[in-house]
Amino acid sequence: MYYDKLDNECIVKIIDSPRSFGYDIGIIRKENGKLFIANIDKDGFLEFHEVQRGEIMIPTFTLDDDIILKLIEAYTNIGRKIPDHSKIEGKLEATEKHLEDMRIIATKCIDRIIKIK
């Protein structure tokens, strides 16, 4: 998962954690050909430091499935949408609208048939 912001690129890497029953999550920024990894400072903010070639990157944090799902739930509870989830909802809304339109057309056709008889 990544997004571009101006000429910077932010990458979020999630891999199985060999040291816990969760996932290591690394928030990595590429800028001017250099890599930076985020650590969480004492105030809870992300602080990026440059990663030297060959250096082992320590994950930004580790979370388990339950916490990840709770984060997704909290994110959607404030009105934000997960991209794939939004597409599914949009398709569902379009299908519901189409079905409602078809009901109206079918009702009009049935009414005309009844009037003809």
C-alpha positions, 0 to 999 in steps of 0.5 A: 500500500502506498501513496504519493505526496508531491515527490515523496513516496510513503510505503506501509509494509506489513509482514508476519512478525517472527517475534510475536503472534502479530504483524510487524508494520513499517512506515517507510518514506522515500525521499530523494533516493533515500529511505527513512523509517518511522519510529514512535517518539515519546509523545506518540508522534511518528519520527523518521530517521534515515536507513543506511544501506544494509541496516536492519529496519526495526518495524514502526510497531507490531499489532495483532489481528484484533487490534488491526480490525479494531483500528479499521472499525474505528476508522470507518466509525468516524465516517472514513471509508476503506477504498475497496469497501467504498467501491463495493458500497458504490456498486451496491447503491447503483444496483439498488437504484437500478432495481428500483428503476426496474420496479417502476418500469415493471409496475407501469408495464403491468398497469398498462396490461391490466388497462388493456384487458 
